[in-house]
Amino acid sequence: MTQLSVAIPSYGREEVLVDSIHALLALEPPPWELLLIDQTPRHTVAVEEQLGRWQQEGRLRWLRQQPPSITQAMNRALLEARGDRVLFVDDDIVPSAELLTAHIQAGHLHPETLIAGRVLQRWHQGQADAESQQPFSWNTLQPRPCRDFIGCNFSVPRLAAIRLGGFDNNFVQVAYNYEAEFAHRWRQAGHPIEYVPTALVHHLQTEQGGTRSYGKRVISLKPAHAVGRYYFFLRTRALPLALVRGMVAMARTVRTRHHLRKPWWIPVTLIAETRGLLWALKLHLRGAQLLRSPRPRLLVAASHPVQYLSPLLRQLAADPALDLEVLYLTLPDASTQGVGFGRSFTWDVPLLDGYRWRQARSGAGAGIASSYAGVRLRRPWAELGFGGGQRSPDVLLLTGWHVLGLLQLLCAARLRGIPVILRMDSNDQRRRSLPQRLFHRMLFRQVAIGLPVGEANKRLYLQHGLPEQRLIRSPHFIDNARFAHQAEQLRQDRAGLHQRWGVPDNAFCLLFAGKLQHKKRPLVLLQALALALGPEQKPVESNDPTLHLLIVGSGELESECQAFATLHSLPVSFAGFLNQSEIPAAYAVSDALVLPSDDGETWGLVVNEAMSCGLPAIVTDQVGCAADLVEPNRTGLVVPCDDPRALATALVRLARDPDHAARMGVAAQQQVHRDYSVVEAAAAVRLATLRLTPPRPDPREEDASKVSSDHLSIRDNNA
């Protein structure tokens, strides 16, 4: 059966508080646990003595808290309570005999539901409202689903409320609308709210204490009554809409009978409302002040799903130390995905399985294939929510700033005080102008920790001012186990693969895998092959294996490459585009990979793939991974970029000693499996995230009797 803790946040109440507690303790059965979160600095002697007696008898847990705050008191109750569900009631109520039973039964039937009880206010004079009355005020006789609740009588599953971040401590002083904001997050997280009329309290609305301690709204210059309303608008709407809604609400505050009779109070009210709006804007800028999750919340932002990133995201999602969510700025369709490949396609491996993700709600632009501004955000600020409750993340991990939307997120995160981890491909190989270098230095200054994927990438971080102590190696990787296993299985039918692509049985098969575009220099490779087979080289003697080139990929240079190969009668097979599940066959039939790219190849993950399948690699000195993966004469060869003759020499060198090439392939495979795995990459992300977030207790594991107010560690985004 559901264990129900009853919590009473109290401020400035005396005898009526004692009466309310006495009425609750007199219920049959009495509360399983009763907590008083007492924010009154000093009670009368009689009240202090009575509360002390109940505490000594074990009938009441009396917890003192300062300074007064309704939301902090309720968060304290969530953390201190021992029950599965917490019932919040006011400190000036008379409970019905069925109050506790109704909440317990409803919670048992609907364990993930917020139960809103019925509230009889003084003006109801003991009568229920009509079922059709609007607005709904929690005083009808029929149960119903609803969108909101009233704070003086509702129960909530404790752990679900904690996971949502509890109540926002930016609702200060009077804290109007804190219930509506929590209900908004609760619904966004997919949880229902159910009105149960049998769970009834009579609300006394005592004249002293509670929110009345802050004076009367219509005759005060203080913003205490106004700030919550405007902060609620800002939390639940886009900024322009929130400001418009705020202006309308401000105008309505002076359209009262009081102001018609006494118009001199109009400027007083407007000043108080304006102060409340400005205060709310300040609170909104620093971000929601919610309970910390037991695990740091890591938001990963990427332009779109990528087959090489998904294994890392699944690894992070499975890490019990992290709470992961992924934000994709756009989801390309088959035609957009195929730009550069010369055909429409979708990847045939799962990209979105195994982790929690969402698509940006304010995405704009023509897409990733259009321009830098083709993927941008209309409201980058609003995208920095986390989970259904839209809490701020503790840390933002950016996968670069290659589209405008990611740069917008970097700026929004820093304005909100959210630390940023950067894991990107760019390196120091490409020349950059002075304005570019200055601009990039400014961007790198906003990065808390960099995760270099390799040496050339690391040099870029260092050159732009990120010191060594703020760098953690997070190597580029592929799914080593999948590629190695599939290639090994496919090699059992290597003769069939030779026949499929027209590769002679005795040929030393070179593989080019990638888009046929200028930066990958496929024509340079064909020129090198022509030189290797031409009369000047005469590299292959009668008993040497012949050279054969297998080109896997498509793109803008495909026709030109085919024409060159035909013109020079080169032994080349064009396999066309192969998807992720098909590409291991190309590695299985080949003896070495060749990647002759220029400095636009910021890494070259095909090298990881080939080495994972046991192949050595020939790369140019401009390929990003050259310094990391290709150790000359051990795992492959490195040649100058745009030098067909040097490349031809390397091709011949491997072909003349296939046994040595095979040994290099074994060394390459051992290297990537040992040092370039998803486990290594994820460990760096985990370490960086934990380094940027202080440790915190898990309320599910803490002994509730030992939890103190220190557990109300509220996120201050300006820290």
VMD Tcl script that draws the C-alpha trace (Angstrom):
set ca {
  {0.00 0.00 0.00}
  {1.14 3.56 -0.66}
  {2.97 5.16 2.25}
  {1.78 8.76 2.49}
  {3.83 11.51 4.13}
  {1.90 14.67 5.02}
  {3.87 17.93 4.80}
  {2.81 21.34 6.16}
  {4.88 24.33 5.04}
  {4.15 27.09 7.59}
  {5.03 30.73 8.10}
  {3.71 33.19 10.68}
  {0.92 30.97 12.02}
  {0.23 30.24 15.69}
  {-2.95 28.73 17.15}
  {-4.44 27.91 13.75}
  {-1.32 25.85 12.96}
  {-1.74 23.87 16.18}
  {-5.43 23.34 15.37}
  {-4.61 22.10 11.84}
  {-2.01 19.62 13.12}
  {-4.34 18.43 15.87}
  {-7.09 17.78 13.30}
  {-4.71 15.79 11.10}
  {-3.44 13.68 14.01}
  {-7.05 12.95 15.02}
  {-7.83 11.32 11.66}
  {-8.37 7.57 11.59}
  {-5.92 6.26 10.68}
  {-3.55 9.14 11.53}
  {-0.85 10.24 9.10}
  {1.86 7.62 8.46}
  {4.32 10.52 8.71}
  {3.69 14.19 9.47}
  {6.29 16.87 8.69}
  {6.11 20.53 9.66}
  {8.48 22.73 7.64}
  {8.37 25.68 10.01}
  {9.66 29.02 8.72}
  {8.39 31.10 11.64}
  {11.44 32.51 13.50}
  {9.79 32.36 16.94}
  {6.39 31.09 18.10}
  {4.49 31.91 21.24}
  {5.50 29.87 24.27}
  {2.34 27.77 24.13}
  {2.77 26.89 20.46}
  {6.47 26.06 20.92}
  {5.64 23.75 23.82}
  {2.88 21.93 21.93}
  {4.99 21.39 18.81}
  {7.85 20.18 21.01}
  {5.59 17.63 22.73}
  {4.39 16.21 19.42}
  {8.00 16.00 18.28}
  {9.06 14.11 21.43}
  {6.13 11.72 21.07}
  {7.22 10.88 17.51}
  {3.94 12.11 16.05}
  {5.49 15.10 14.27}
  {8.79 15.84 12.56}
  {9.35 19.53 13.28}
  {11.88 21.01 10.87}
  {12.94 24.66 11.17}
  {13.98 26.57 8.07}
  {15.14 30.10 7.35}
  {14.74 32.34 5.39}
  {11.05 31.80 4.60}
  {10.24 30.46 1.12}
  {7.23 28.35 0.22}
  {9.04 26.53 -2.61}
  {12.18 25.85 -0.56}
  {9.99 24.51 2.24}
  {8.20 22.18 -0.17}
  {11.48 21.00 -1.67}
  {12.75 20.35 1.84}
  {9.68 18.20 2.45}
  {10.30 16.21 -0.75}
  {13.83 15.40 0.40}
  {13.05 14.77 4.07}
  {9.91 12.67 3.59}
  {10.13 8.90 3.89}
  {6.88 8.05 2.10}
  {6.29 7.05 -1.52}
  {3.92 10.00 -1.91}
  {3.85 13.42 -0.23}
  {0.58 15.21 0.57}
  {1.00 18.98 0.88}
  {-1.59 20.86 2.93}
  {-1.74 24.42 4.21}
  {-1.23 25.41 7.83}
  {-4.79 26.73 8.17}
  {-7.07 23.86 7.11}
  {-9.64 21.49 8.52}
  {-9.29 18.05 6.90}
  {-12.24 15.85 6.04}
  {-12.32 12.36 7.54}
  {-11.58 10.82 4.12}
  {-8.67 13.13 3.18}
  {-5.79 10.71 3.76}
  {-7.66 7.61 2.59}
  {-8.71 9.30 -0.65}
  {-5.16 10.38 -1.47}
  {-3.75 6.95 -0.60}
  {-6.28 5.08 -2.73}
  {-5.93 7.45 -5.67}
  {-2.14 7.24 -5.46}
  {-2.29 3.45 -5.38}
  {-4.49 3.36 -8.51}
  {-2.47 6.06 -10.33}
  {1.09 5.89 -8.94}
  {2.59 8.43 -11.41}
  {-0.29 10.90 -11.11}
  {-0.49 14.15 -9.18}
  {-3.70 14.05 -7.14}
  {-5.44 17.41 -6.74}
  {-7.88 17.40 -3.83}
  {-11.05 19.41 -3.33}
  {-10.77 22.75 -1.48}
  {-13.74 24.45 0.17}
  {-12.91 28.14 0.51}
  {-14.75 30.44 2.90}
  {-16.69 32.12 0.10}
  {-18.08 28.77 -1.04}
  {-20.20 28.70 2.14}
  {-20.05 24.92 2.21}
  {-21.49 24.51 -1.30}
  {-19.96 22.75 -4.32}
  {-19.53 24.56 -7.63}
  {-21.50 23.56 -10.72}
  {-19.66 20.96 -12.79}
  {-19.63 23.31 -15.79}
  {-18.36 26.36 -13.92}
  {-15.32 28.07 -15.41}
  {-12.68 28.67 -14.38}
  {-12.42 25.39 -12.51}
  {-11.65 26.01 -8.82}
  {-11.32 22.47 -7.36}
  {-14.73 22.45 -5.73}
  {-16.94 20.14 -7.76}
  {-18.28 16.71 -6.85}
  {-17.15 14.68 -9.86}
  {-13.56 13.50 -10.45}
  {-11.87 14.68 -13.62}
  {-8.48 15.11 -15.24}
  {-7.23 18.69 -14.94}
  {-4.30 20.86 -15.94}
  {-3.47 22.49 -12.59}
  {-3.80 22.04 -8.85}
  {-4.09 24.22 -5.77}
  {-1.16 24.21 -3.36}
  {-3.13 23.72 -0.14}
  {-4.27 20.15 -0.96}
  {-2.41 17.94 -3.42}
  {-0.24 14.82 -3.32}
  {2.59 13.84 -5.63}
  {4.84 10.78 -6.05}
  {7.97 11.88 -4.23}
  {10.72 10.50 -6.47}
  {8.99 11.67 -9.65}
  {8.77 15.18 -8.22}
  {12.45 15.11 -7.24}
  {13.47 13.88 -10.70}
  {11.52 16.79 -12.16}
  {13.55 19.22 -10.07}
  {10.94 19.91 -7.40}
  {9.53 23.42 -7.10}
  {11.27 26.41 -8.64}
  {12.85 28.56 -5.93}
  {12.66 31.58 -8.22}
  {9.06 31.89 -7.01}
  {9.94 34.22 -4.19}
  {7.98 35.75 -1.30}
  {4.24 35.41 -2.11}
  {5.19 32.86 -4.85}
  {2.00 33.22 -6.86}
  {1.78 30.73 -9.74}
  {4.39 28.29 -8.42}
  {1.73 25.57 -8.68}
  {0.95 26.44 -12.32}
  {4.64 26.34 -13.27}
  {5.16 22.96 -11.58}
  {2.00 21.64 -13.27}
  {3.35 22.85 -16.62}
  {6.59 20.89 -16.16}
  {4.69 17.90 -14.76}
  {2.50 17.68 -17.87}
  {5.47 18.19 -20.19}
  {7.13 15.19 -18.54}
  {4.09 13.13 -19.54}
  {2.54 12.83 -16.07}
  {-1.22 13.32 -15.56}
  {-3.08 15.39 -12.96}
  {-6.31 13.97 -11.54}
  {-8.91 15.81 -9.46}
  {-10.30 13.64 -6.62}
  {-13.18 15.41 -4.79}
  {-13.33 12.96 -1.88}
  {-9.89 14.26 -0.79}
  {-11.40 17.37 0.84}
  {-10.07 20.16 3.05}
  {-11.75 23.30 4.35}
  {-9.38 26.23 3.81}
  {-9.70 28.78 6.62}
  {-7.63 31.57 4.99}
  {-6.57 33.06 8.30}
  {-5.95 36.81 8.21}
  {-2.46 36.64 9.72}
  {0.60 34.76 8.49}
  {1.31 33.05 5.19}
  {1.26 35.23 2.10}
  {-0.55 37.95 4.02}
  {2.73 38.69 5.76}
  {3.73 40.58 2.61}
  {0.92 43.15 2.76}
  {-1.99 43.88 0.42}
  {-1.30 43.89 -3.28}
  {-3.43 46.87 -4.34}
  {-1.95 49.38 -1.88}
  {1.72 48.43 -1.91}
  {4.75 49.52 -3.91}
  {6.41 46.19 -3.16}
  {6.69 43.71 -6.06}
  {6.16 40.62 -3.86}
  {2.69 39.87 -5.22}
  {3.53 40.56 -8.87}
  {6.85 38.84 -9.50}
  {5.49 35.28 -9.53}
  {2.91 36.04 -12.22}
  {5.46 37.48 -14.64}
  {8.06 34.81 -13.90}
  {5.45 32.16 -14.72}
  {4.83 33.78 -18.10}
  {8.56 33.84 -18.82}
  {9.02 30.19 -17.83}
  {6.18 28.84 -19.94}
  {6.20 31.03 -23.06}
  {8.63 32.37 -25.63}
  {10.06 35.71 -24.48}
  {8.06 37.95 -26.89}
  {4.79 36.19 -26.03}
  {5.60 36.31 -22.32}
  {6.19 40.06 -22.45}
  {2.97 40.67 -24.38}
  {1.05 38.50 -21.91}
  {2.71 40.41 -19.07}
  {1.65 43.80 -20.47}
  {-1.94 42.60 -20.77}
  {-1.87 41.29 -17.20}
  {-0.37 44.54 -15.94}
  {-3.17 46.54 -17.55}
  {-5.75 44.32 -15.90}
  {-4.34 44.88 -12.42}
  {-5.72 48.42 -12.35}
  {-9.11 47.53 -13.83}
  {-10.67 46.89 -10.43}
  {-13.44 48.50 -8.40}
  {-10.82 49.58 -5.89}
  {-8.95 51.57 -8.54}
  {-12.13 53.00 -10.00}
  {-13.12 54.31 -6.57}
  {-9.59 55.42 -5.67}
  {-7.72 56.18 -8.92}
  {-4.75 57.65 -7.02}
  {-3.72 54.06 -6.28}
  {-3.30 53.31 -10.02}
  {0.31 54.61 -10.30}
  {1.23 52.83 -7.05}
  {-0.02 49.51 -8.43}
  {1.66 50.04 -11.81}
  {4.99 50.81 -10.12}
  {4.73 47.62 -8.06}
  {3.82 45.60 -11.17}
  {6.70 47.07 -13.18}
  {9.11 46.25 -10.37}
  {7.71 42.72 -10.33}
  {8.23 42.35 -14.09}
  {11.83 43.55 -13.89}
  {12.51 41.24 -10.97}
  {11.01 38.33 -12.90}
  {13.23 39.08 -15.90}
  {16.29 39.02 -13.66}
  {15.24 35.68 -12.16}
  {14.54 34.26 -15.61}
  {17.97 35.29 -16.87}
  {19.77 33.34 -14.14}
  {17.73 30.23 -14.89}
  {15.33 28.06 -12.94}
  {16.39 27.25 -9.38}
  {15.45 23.59 -9.11}
  {16.56 20.68 -7.00}
  {19.70 19.11 -8.29}
  {19.29 15.72 -9.84}
  {21.28 12.99 -8.06}
  {23.12 12.60 -11.39}
  {24.48 15.55 -13.37}
  {22.30 16.43 -16.33}
  {24.31 16.34 -19.56}
  {22.76 17.83 -22.69}
  {24.54 16.86 -25.92}
  {23.78 19.18 -28.85}
  {24.43 18.00 -32.40}
  {23.39 19.35 -35.78}
  {21.87 16.00 -36.85}
  {22.15 12.25 -36.15}
  {25.49 10.79 -37.29}
  {26.31 7.10 -37.50}
  {29.67 7.61 -35.79}
  {28.21 9.51 -32.83}
  {25.34 7.19 -31.91}
  {27.51 4.52 -30.19}
  {28.96 7.21 -27.91}
  {25.49 8.44 -27.00}
  {24.33 4.92 -26.18}
  {27.42 4.40 -24.02}
  {26.75 7.64 -22.12}
  {23.07 6.81 -21.71}
  {24.03 3.52 -20.06}
  {26.39 5.25 -17.62}
  {24.75 5.26 -14.15}
  {26.70 8.40 -13.21}
  {25.10 10.56 -15.93}
  {21.62 11.72 -16.87}
  {21.82 12.17 -20.65}
  {19.62 13.90 -23.17}
  {20.50 14.65 -26.81}
  {19.27 17.66 -28.75}
  {19.27 17.41 -32.54}
  {18.86 20.68 -34.36}
  {17.48 18.97 -37.45}
  {16.59 15.50 -38.74}
  {17.62 15.26 -42.43}
  {15.41 13.39 -44.88}
  {16.84 10.90 -47.39}
  {17.49 13.52 -50.07}
  {19.27 15.89 -47.67}
  {21.29 13.00 -46.21}
  {22.41 12.09 -49.70}
  {23.87 15.49 -50.58}
  {27.49 14.88 -51.60}
  {26.85 11.18 -52.19}
  {24.98 11.74 -55.46}
  {21.94 9.76 -54.29}
  {19.22 9.79 -51.65}
  {19.57 7.33 -48.80}
  {19.20 6.77 -45.07}
  {21.76 5.01 -42.91}
  {20.88 1.35 -42.36}
  {22.18 1.21 -38.79}
  {20.11 2.56 -35.87}
  {20.96 6.18 -35.14}
  {18.29 7.09 -32.58}
  {18.01 3.94 -30.47}
  {19.34 3.48 -26.96}
  {19.28 7.04 -25.62}
  {16.84 9.88 -24.92}
  {16.71 12.54 -27.63}
  {14.53 15.32 -28.93}
  {14.45 17.60 -31.95}
  {14.78 21.36 -31.54}
  {11.38 23.00 -31.42}
  {12.57 26.34 -32.75}
  {14.67 25.06 -35.65}
  {14.83 27.17 -38.78}
  {16.74 27.33 -42.05}
  {17.03 25.37 -45.27}
  {18.96 22.45 -43.74}
  {22.49 21.13 -43.29}
  {23.20 21.04 -47.03}
  {22.43 24.72 -47.66}
  {24.73 27.10 -45.77}
  {26.17 27.89 -42.34}
  {22.87 29.55 -41.37}
  {20.89 26.67 -42.87}
  {20.54 25.13 -39.40}
  {19.71 27.81 -36.87}
  {17.39 28.37 -33.93}
  {14.71 30.97 -33.48}
  {14.82 30.58 -29.69}
  {18.16 29.06 -28.62}
  {17.45 30.03 -25.02}
  {14.33 27.87 -24.93}
  {16.18 24.84 -26.33}
  {18.39 24.66 -23.24}
  {15.76 22.75 -21.30}
  {16.31 19.21 -20.15}
  {13.79 16.38 -20.07}
  {10.05 16.76 -20.01}
  {10.27 19.19 -17.13}
  {12.52 21.52 -19.12}
  {15.14 22.01 -16.40}
  {18.44 23.58 -17.32}
  {21.22 21.06 -17.94}
  {24.19 21.04 -15.59}
  {26.57 20.76 -18.55}
  {26.24 21.29 -22.31}
  {28.36 19.18 -24.67}
  {28.71 20.75 -28.12}
  {29.83 18.65 -31.08}
  {31.29 21.73 -32.77}
  {29.99 25.03 -34.13}
  {29.85 24.06 -37.80}
  {26.26 25.32 -38.04}
  {24.86 28.57 -36.70}
  {22.47 26.82 -34.31}
  {25.31 25.28 -32.33}
  {27.01 28.65 -32.02}
  {23.72 30.11 -30.78}
  {23.53 27.40 -28.12}
  {27.09 28.18 -27.01}
  {26.17 31.84 -26.49}
  {22.88 31.02 -24.74}
  {24.55 28.51 -22.42}
  {27.24 30.94 -21.35}
  {24.69 33.69 -20.73}
  {22.89 31.26 -18.42}
  {26.10 30.18 -16.71}
  {25.98 26.60 -18.04}
  {29.49 25.19 -18.50}
  {30.30 23.95 -22.01}
  {32.31 20.90 -23.07}
  {33.54 20.91 -26.66}
  {34.23 17.80 -28.74}
  {34.87 18.67 -32.37}
  {36.85 17.55 -35.46}
  {38.55 20.77 -36.52}
  {42.34 20.85 -36.35}
  {45.30 23.12 -36.98}
  {46.08 21.78 -40.48}
  {44.04 24.38 -42.34}
  {45.30 27.94 -42.65}
  {43.01 30.54 -41.09}
  {42.98 34.29 -41.50}
  {43.74 36.61 -38.61}
  {40.04 37.61 -38.14}
  {39.12 33.92 -38.07}
  {41.79 33.16 -35.48}
  {40.67 36.04 -33.28}
  {37.04 34.99 -33.55}
  {37.86 31.38 -32.74}
  {39.96 32.43 -29.76}
  {36.92 34.29 -28.43}
  {34.79 31.15 -28.86}
  {37.32 28.84 -27.22}
  {37.37 31.15 -24.19}
  {33.75 30.11 -23.56}
  {34.70 26.41 -23.34}
  {35.19 24.95 -19.87}
  {36.76 21.65 -21.00}
  {37.92 20.54 -24.43}
  {37.87 16.91 -25.54}
  {40.53 16.59 -28.27}
  {39.93 13.63 -30.56}
  {43.56 13.59 -31.73}
  {46.88 15.43 -31.78}
  {46.05 17.89 -34.58}
  {42.76 18.70 -32.89}
  {44.55 19.16 -29.57}
  {46.97 21.64 -31.11}
  {43.99 23.73 -32.22}
  {42.71 23.94 -28.62}
  {46.14 24.94 -27.34}
  {46.69 27.53 -30.06}
  {43.41 29.23 -29.15}
  {44.11 29.56 -25.46}
  {42.67 26.42 -23.86}
  {45.40 25.18 -21.47}
  {46.54 21.58 -21.21}
  {44.91 21.08 -17.80}
  {41.49 21.75 -19.32}
  {41.87 19.13 -22.03}
  {40.84 15.47 -21.72}
  {41.57 13.05 -24.55}
  {38.39 11.61 -26.09}
  {39.60 9.71 -29.16}
  {37.70 9.29 -32.38}
  {36.35 5.76 -32.69}
  {34.02 3.49 -34.61}
  {32.18 0.35 -33.54}
  {35.33 -1.77 -33.52}
  {33.66 -5.00 -32.52}
  {31.00 -4.83 -35.24}
  {33.42 -4.00 -38.06}
  {36.01 -6.58 -37.02}
  {33.45 -9.35 -36.61}
  {31.68 -8.68 -39.90}
  {34.92 -8.40 -41.86}
  {36.22 -11.67 -40.39}
  {33.00 -13.46 -41.30}
  {33.00 -12.05 -44.83}
  {36.64 -13.05 -45.45}
  {35.52 -16.66 -45.42}
  {34.04 -15.96 -48.86}
  {36.81 -13.67 -50.11}
  {36.80 -15.39 -53.49}
  {33.15 -14.51 -53.90}
  {33.88 -10.88 -53.00}
  {36.71 -10.83 -55.58}
  {34.26 -12.06 -58.18}
  {31.58 -9.57 -57.10}
  {33.81 -6.57 -57.78}
  {36.07 -7.99 -60.48}
  {39.21 -8.12 -58.35}
  {41.79 -10.65 -59.66}
  {42.55 -13.44 -57.21}
  {46.26 -12.64 -57.03}
  {45.80 -8.86 -56.85}
  {46.93 -6.63 -54.00}
  {43.64 -4.78 -53.53}
  {43.80 -1.10 -52.55}
  {40.64 0.48 -51.18}
  {39.38 4.04 -51.44}
  {36.20 4.59 -49.37}
  {34.47 7.96 -49.22}
  {32.67 10.64 -51.14}
  {34.13 11.31 -54.57}
  {34.77 14.99 -53.94}
  {37.72 17.34 -54.35}
  {38.94 17.35 -50.73}
  {39.40 13.57 -50.78}
  {41.58 13.76 -53.91}
  {40.38 10.58 -55.71}
  {41.90 11.81 -58.98}
  {45.31 12.10 -57.30}
  {44.97 8.44 -56.30}
  {44.14 7.46 -59.88}
  {47.15 9.44 -61.13}
  {49.33 7.63 -58.60}
  {47.96 4.26 -59.71}
  {48.76 5.13 -63.32}
  {52.31 6.03 -62.31}
  {52.67 2.82 -60.26}
  {51.72 0.75 -63.28}
  {53.47 2.90 -65.90}
  {56.77 2.32 -67.69}
  {58.69 4.75 -65.48}
  {58.15 2.73 -62.32}
  {58.20 -0.87 -63.60}
  {57.52 -1.83 -59.99}
  {55.90 -5.20 -60.39}
  {57.91 -8.16 -61.52}
  {56.36 -11.27 -63.04}
  {56.04 -13.06 -59.73}
  {54.67 -10.00 -57.81}
  {50.97 -9.54 -57.11}
  {49.18 -7.09 -59.37}
  {47.67 -3.85 -58.13}
  {43.92 -3.34 -58.18}
  {41.93 -0.39 -56.85}
  {38.42 -0.71 -55.41}
  {36.61 2.61 -55.14}
  {33.64 2.63 -52.77}
  {31.58 5.77 -52.82}
  {29.80 8.23 -55.06}
  {29.77 11.95 -55.54}
  {30.43 14.86 -57.84}
  {33.70 13.47 -59.26}
  {32.38 9.99 -60.01}
  {32.04 10.46 -63.77}
  {35.43 12.17 -64.02}
  {37.09 9.36 -62.09}
  {35.48 6.70 -64.27}
  {36.57 8.54 -67.40}
  {40.17 8.82 -66.16}
  {40.29 5.11 -65.29}
  {38.92 4.16 -68.71}
  {41.27 6.50 -70.57}
  {44.34 5.05 -68.85}
  {43.07 1.44 -68.77}
  {43.50 1.28 -65.01}
  {42.52 -1.82 -62.97}
  {39.77 -0.10 -61.02}
  {36.39 -1.35 -59.78}
  {33.72 1.18 -58.89}
  {31.44 -0.31 -56.23}
  {29.31 2.81 -55.80}
  {27.81 3.82 -52.47}
  {27.79 1.17 -49.73}
  {25.77 1.69 -46.57}
  {27.08 0.96 -43.08}
  {26.00 -2.68 -43.05}
  {27.61 -3.28 -46.48}
  {30.96 -1.49 -46.12}
  {32.68 -4.28 -44.09}
  {32.64 -6.39 -47.26}
  {34.89 -3.83 -48.94}
  {37.37 -4.06 -46.07}
  {37.21 -7.86 -46.16}
  {38.23 -8.00 -49.85}
  {40.99 -5.38 -49.56}
  {44.62 -5.43 -48.44}
  {45.14 -1.74 -47.61}
  {43.23 1.52 -47.40}
  {44.32 4.68 -49.23}
  {43.10 8.12 -48.12}
  {44.82 10.86 -50.17}
  {42.75 13.78 -48.79}
  {43.77 17.39 -48.22}
  {43.38 19.38 -44.98}
  {39.60 19.26 -45.32}
  {39.80 15.71 -43.94}
  {39.75 16.75 -40.29}
  {40.09 13.13 -39.12}
  {39.15 10.28 -41.49}
  {37.07 7.69 -39.68}
  {37.41 5.29 -42.62}
  {40.96 4.78 -41.33}
  {39.51 3.61 -37.99}
  {37.16 1.28 -39.86}
  {39.89 -0.17 -42.07}
  {42.31 -0.69 -39.19}
  {39.59 -2.28 -37.08}
  {39.20 -4.80 -39.91}
  {42.96 -5.47 -39.97}
  {44.13 -3.23 -42.84}
  {47.08 -0.83 -42.89}
  {46.49 2.65 -44.25}
  {48.26 5.02 -46.61}
  {47.29 8.61 -45.82}
  {48.62 12.07 -46.64}
  {50.23 14.35 -44.11}
  {47.14 16.58 -44.22}
  {44.70 13.92 -43.01}
  {43.70 14.69 -39.41}
  {44.33 11.20 -38.03}
  {47.79 10.78 -39.58}
  {49.71 11.68 -36.42}
  {47.52 9.41 -34.26}
  {46.68 6.27 -36.20}
  {49.39 5.94 -38.85}
  {52.81 5.10 -37.49}
  {55.06 4.77 -40.57}
  {56.13 1.19 -41.34}
  {54.17 -0.09 -38.35}
  {50.47 0.64 -39.02}
  {50.74 2.29 -42.43}
  {52.49 4.94 -44.50}
  {52.27 8.74 -44.68}
  {52.92 10.66 -47.92}
  {52.82 14.35 -48.85}
  {49.46 15.69 -50.00}
  {48.96 16.27 -53.74}
  {52.09 14.29 -54.64}
  {51.01 11.45 -56.98}
  {54.59 10.21 -57.41}
  {55.17 9.79 -53.65}
  {51.81 8.08 -53.36}
  {52.66 5.75 -56.24}
  {55.87 4.75 -54.48}
  {53.89 3.93 -51.32}
  {51.40 1.82 -53.29}
  {54.20 -0.18 -54.87}
  {55.99 -0.58 -51.55}
  {53.00 -2.28 -49.93}
  {52.19 -4.38 -52.98}
  {55.76 -5.76 -53.18}
  {55.66 -6.98 -49.56}
  {52.13 -8.15 -48.80}
  {53.29 -10.10 -45.75}
  {54.68 -6.92 -44.20}
  {51.45 -5.13 -45.14}
  {49.49 -7.84 -43.35}
  {51.67 -7.46 -40.22}
  {51.05 -3.72 -40.30}
  {47.32 -4.48 -40.51}
  {47.51 -6.63 -37.38}
  {49.36 -3.88 -35.49}
  {46.83 -1.31 -36.69}
  {43.93 -3.46 -35.53}
  {45.44 -3.95 -32.09}
  {46.04 -0.22 -31.78}
  {42.50 0.94 -32.58}
  {40.89 -1.76 -30.47}
  {43.07 -0.79 -27.51}
  {43.27 3.00 -27.74}
  {40.42 4.19 -29.98}
  {37.23 2.73 -28.57}
  {33.84 4.09 -27.58}
  {34.68 3.20 -23.97}
  {37.71 5.53 -24.07}
  {35.70 8.35 -25.65}
  {32.78 8.03 -23.22}
  {35.08 7.89 -20.20}
  {36.45 11.31 -21.14}
  {32.96 12.79 -21.44}
  {32.05 11.32 -18.07}
  {35.19 12.68 -16.41}
  {34.66 16.16 -17.89}
  {31.01 16.26 -16.80}
  {31.77 15.16 -13.25}
  {34.65 17.61 -13.03}
  {32.25 20.46 -13.85}
  {29.50 19.39 -11.44}
  {29.92 19.06 -7.67}
  {28.96 15.75 -6.05}
  {25.47 15.54 -4.61}
  {23.46 13.02 -2.59}
  {20.95 10.65 -4.08}
  {17.65 11.13 -2.20}
  {16.69 7.54 -3.00}
  {19.70 6.25 -1.10}
  {20.03 8.77 1.73}
  {18.78 7.89 5.17}
  {15.86 10.29 5.40}
  {16.49 10.91 9.08}
  {19.93 12.29 8.23}
  {18.90 14.56 5.35}
  {19.49 18.20 6.19}
  {18.76 21.50 4.60}
  {22.15 21.25 2.92}
  {20.49 18.86 0.46}
  {18.55 21.77 -0.89}
  {21.49 22.45 -3.16}
  {19.86 24.73 -5.63}
  {21.38 25.35 -9.01}
  {22.72 28.89 -9.34}
  {23.56 29.40 -12.98}
  {25.63 32.47 -12.18}
  {28.05 30.54 -9.96}
}
mol new
graphics top color blue
foreach p $ca { graphics top sphere $p radius 0.5 }
foreach p [lrange $ca 0 end-1] q [lrange $ca 1 end] { graphics top cylinder $p $q radius 0.2 }
display resetview
